[in-house]
């Protein structure tokens, strides 16, 4: 896993250097800080998506979840005038609830994650549009909104708070994933759920926690994005963000087969995706092709993962054959003696 992360870091440096050579404005302080802000914004929910992918599942509902939670969050602050810490907790709780609902359908009713989260994508988006009668929600900046806005979209010593929050969150998640019993269980479930179950691992709980974490991080991302855009249009807010999260996770080394991935890799994948999109803009390629870039990234990531898996299987088979041959030779030698 360390080799993957190191290779991805080198790739990020190379692509950044090429982009900077093409257009020196890429390395300007303003552009780098803007990218850091975007990496922080998109990286938070990408971490949640990565956790789900490691289980062998997928979450296609993140973008629509942001839209539904976004309009609710703005209404809590403006229509109902709820104190912002409570509104923040309610939105995160909403993400937890939606994640838990999807976890229940996947683990208890044994539905396919693709179907469950695809339906979530449609249901949450439709609910957001119905709730607002398809109108945009926004707010004027009162004292309450100013306070949380400064936290969500401000900066410390020039570094965006969103980026700082992502690094802190990634450090916590790295401990959970790479240094805890739950993390070991998560990888085991992703590699072979049935074998993990026979080993005594509570596979249902492990998978459910991953979806709940993803929902909670979507709730946190909602607050950050609301103050980045200052308004929420239920028909477009968060559109295709789930694809961005999948692309970042796949770029970061998460296998769609499950059982592989790292927190550092997901953060690097998010950063690389932002650099690639910046490169697209620098080269004068229309913004409308951004999704084509993401699609290409996912395709190439899956293709590379498939080739690596094939090489590992071949290496394992070769090693097994060598051991079997050695054992047979030892038996023949003993018999001849």
KOLVOBA-647700 format. One record per residue (C-alpha): residue number from 1; x, y, z; residue in one letter. Coordinates in steps of 0.5 Angstrom, whole numbers. Layout:
num|c1|c2|c3|residu
NUM|X|Y|Z|a
...
This chain:
num|c1|c2|c3|residu
1|0|0|0|x
2|6|5|2|x
3|9|4|-5|x
4|2|5|-9|x
5|2|12|-4|x
6|9|14|-6|x
7|8|12|-13|x
8|1|17|-13|x
9|5|22|-10|x
10|11|22|-15|x
11|5|22|-20|x
12|2|28|-17|x
13|9|32|-17|x
14|10|30|-24|x
15|3|33|-27|x
16|4|39|-23|x
17|11|40|-25|x
18|8|39|-32|x
19|2|44|-31|x
20|6|49|-28|x
21|11|49|-34|x
22|5|50|-39|x
23|2|56|-35|x
24|6|59|-29|x
25|0|62|-26|x
26|-2|55|-24|x
27|4|56|-19|x
28|1|62|-16|x
29|-1|63|-9|x
30|-8|65|-11|x
31|-9|59|-15|x
32|-5|54|-10|x
33|-10|56|-5|x
34|-16|56|-9|x
35|-14|49|-11|x
36|-13|47|-3|x
37|-20|50|-2|x
38|-23|45|-7|x
39|-19|39|-5|x
40|-21|40|2|x
41|-28|41|0|x
42|-28|35|-4|x
43|-24|31|0|x
44|-28|30|6|x
45|-34|26|2|x
46|-29|22|-2|x
47|-26|19|5|x
48|-33|17|6|x
49|-34|14|-1|x
50|-27|11|0|x
51|-29|7|6|x
52|-35|4|3|x
53|-31|2|-3|x
54|-26|-2|1|x
55|-32|-6|3|x
56|-33|-8|-4|x
57|-39|-3|-4|x
58|-41|3|-7|x
59|-45|10|-6|x
60|-48|13|-11|x
61|-52|18|-7|x
62|-47|23|-4|x
63|-49|28|-9|x
64|-56|28|-8|x
65|-55|27|0|x
66|-52|34|0|x
67|-57|37|-4|x
68|-63|35|1|x
69|-59|36|7|x
70|-57|43|4|x
71|-64|46|3|x
72|-66|43|10|x
73|-59|46|13|x
74|-61|53|10|x
75|-68|53|12|x
76|-66|51|19|x
77|-62|57|20|x
78|-67|62|16|x
79|-74|60|16|x
80|-73|56|23|x
81|-68|61|26|x
82|-64|55|30|x
83|-58|56|33|x
84|-52|54|28|x
85|-49|49|33|x
86|-55|45|33|x
87|-57|46|26|x
88|-50|43|24|x
89|-51|37|29|x
90|-58|36|26|x
91|-55|36|19|x
92|-50|31|21|x
93|-55|27|24|x
94|-59|27|18|x
95|-53|24|14|x
96|-52|19|19|x
97|-59|17|19|x
98|-59|17|11|x
99|-53|13|12|x
100|-56|8|17|x
101|-62|7|12|x
102|-58|5|7|x
103|-53|0|11|x
104|-60|-3|14|x
105|-62|-4|6|x
106|-55|-7|5|x
107|-54|-11|11|x
108|-60|-13|13|x
109|-65|-14|7|x
110|-59|-16|3|x
111|-60|-11|-3|x
112|-54|-10|-8|x
113|-51|-3|-6|x
114|-51|-1|-13|x
115|-59|-1|-13|x
116|-60|2|-6|x
117|-55|8|-7|x
118|-58|9|-14|x
119|-65|9|-11|x
120|-62|14|-6|x
121|-59|18|-11|x
122|-66|19|-14|x
123|-70|19|-8|x
124|-66|25|-4|x
125|-66|29|-11|x
126|-73|28|-12|x
127|-75|30|-4|x
128|-70|36|-4|x
129|-74|39|-11|x
130|-81|37|-8|x
131|-79|40|-1|x
132|-77|47|-4|x
133|-82|47|-10|x
134|-76|46|-14|x
135|-73|53|-12|x
136|-66|56|-10|x
137|-65|57|-3|x
138|-60|62|0|x
139|-60|66|6|x
140|-58|73|8|x
141|-52|74|13|x
142|-54|75|20|x
143|-50|74|26|x
144|-51|67|26|x
145|-49|65|19|x
146|-43|70|19|x
147|-40|66|25|x
148|-41|59|22|x
149|-39|62|15|x
150|-32|64|18|x
151|-31|57|21|x
152|-33|54|14|x
153|-30|58|9|x
154|-25|62|13|x
155|-17|61|13|x
156|-12|61|18|x
157|-5|64|16|x
158|-7|64|9|x
159|-9|56|9|x
160|-16|55|8|x
161|-20|52|14|x
162|-23|47|9|x
163|-16|44|7|x
164|-14|44|15|x
165|-20|40|17|x
166|-19|35|11|x
167|-12|34|14|x
168|-14|33|21|x
169|-20|29|19|x
170|-15|24|15|x
171|-11|23|20|x
172|-16|21|25|x
173|-19|16|19|x
174|-12|14|18|x
175|-11|11|25|x
176|-18|8|25|x
177|-17|5|18|x
178|-10|3|19|x
179|-9|2|27|x
180|-15|-1|29|x
181|-19|-7|30|x
182|-24|-4|26|x
183|-20|-3|20|x
184|-17|-10|20|x
185|-24|-12|20|x
186|-26|-7|14|x
187|-20|-10|10|x
188|-22|-17|11|x
189|-29|-16|9|x
190|-27|-13|3|x
191|-23|-18|1|x
192|-27|-24|2|x
193|-34|-23|6|x
194|-36|-30|7|x
195|-29|-32|10|x
196|-29|-26|14|x
197|-36|-28|17|x
198|-33|-35|18|x
199|-27|-32|22|x
200|-32|-29|27|x
201|-32|-22|24|x
202|-39|-19|25|x
203|-39|-17|17|x
204|-46|-14|18|x
205|-44|-9|23|x
206|-37|-7|19|x
207|-41|-6|13|x
208|-46|-2|16|x
209|-41|3|20|x
210|-38|5|13|x
211|-44|7|10|x
212|-46|11|17|x
213|-39|14|16|x
214|-40|16|9|x
215|-47|19|11|x
216|-44|23|17|x
217|-38|26|12|x
218|-43|28|7|x
219|-47|32|12|x
220|-40|35|14|x
221|-39|37|7|x
222|-46|40|6|x
223|-44|45|11|x
224|-38|47|8|x
225|-41|47|1|x
226|-47|51|3|x
227|-42|57|5|x
228|-38|56|-1|x
229|-44|57|-6|x
230|-48|61|-1|x
231|-54|58|-4|x
232|-57|51|-6|x
233|-61|49|-12|x
234|-64|43|-11|x
235|-64|41|-18|x
236|-56|42|-19|x
237|-53|42|-12|x
238|-48|36|-11|x
239|-49|34|-19|x
240|-44|28|-20|x
241|-40|29|-14|x
242|-41|22|-13|x
243|-37|21|-19|x
244|-32|25|-17|x
245|-31|21|-10|x
246|-31|15|-14|x
247|-26|18|-19|x
248|-21|20|-13|x
249|-22|14|-9|x
250|-20|10|-15|x
251|-14|14|-17|x
252|-12|14|-10|x
253|-11|6|-10|x
254|-18|4|-8|x
255|-20|-3|-11|x
256|-27|-3|-14|x
257|-27|-10|-12|x
258|-26|-8|-5|x
259|-20|-10|0|x
260|-15|-5|-2|x
261|-14|3|-1|x
262|-11|8|4|x
263|-13|15|7|x
264|-7|18|4|x
265|-8|15|-3|x
266|-15|18|-3|x
267|-13|25|-1|x
268|-7|24|-6|x
269|-13|22|-11|x
270|-17|28|-9|x
271|-11|33|-10|x
272|-9|29|-17|x
273|-16|30|-20|x
274|-16|37|-18|x
275|-9|38|-21|x
276|-12|35|-28|x
277|-18|39|-28|x
278|-14|45|-27|x
279|-9|43|-33|x
280|-16|42|-37|x
281|-17|49|-36|x
282|-10|51|-37|x
283|-10|47|-44|x
284|-17|51|-46|x
285|-21|45|-46|x
286|-28|47|-45|x
287|-31|46|-38|x
288|-36|41|-41|x
289|-31|36|-42|x
290|-30|36|-34|x
291|-34|30|-33|x
292|-31|26|-39|x
293|-24|27|-35|x
294|-27|24|-29|x
295|-30|18|-33|x
296|-23|17|-37|x
297|-20|17|-30|x
298|-24|12|-27|x
299|-24|8|-33|x
300|-16|8|-33|x
301|-16|7|-25|x
302|-20|1|-26|x
303|-16|-2|-32|x
304|-9|-1|-28|x
305|-13|-4|-22|x
306|-15|-10|-27|x
307|-8|-11|-29|x
308|-5|-11|-22|x
309|-9|-16|-20|x
310|-8|-20|-26|x
311|0|-20|-24|x
312|-1|-21|-17|x
313|-5|-28|-19|x
314|0|-30|-24|x
315|6|-29|-19|x
316|2|-32|-13|x
317|1|-38|-18|x
318|8|-38|-20|x
319|10|-38|-13|x
320|5|-44|-11|x
321|8|-48|-17|x
322|15|-47|-15|x
323|13|-49|-8|x
324|10|-55|-10|x
325|15|-57|-15|x
326|20|-56|-9|x
327|16|-61|-5|x
328|16|-66|-10|x
329|23|-66|-11|x
330|24|-67|-4|x
331|20|-73|-4|x
332|23|-76|-10|x
333|30|-75|-7|x
334|27|-78|0|x
335|25|-84|-4|x
336|31|-85|-8|x
337|35|-85|-1|x
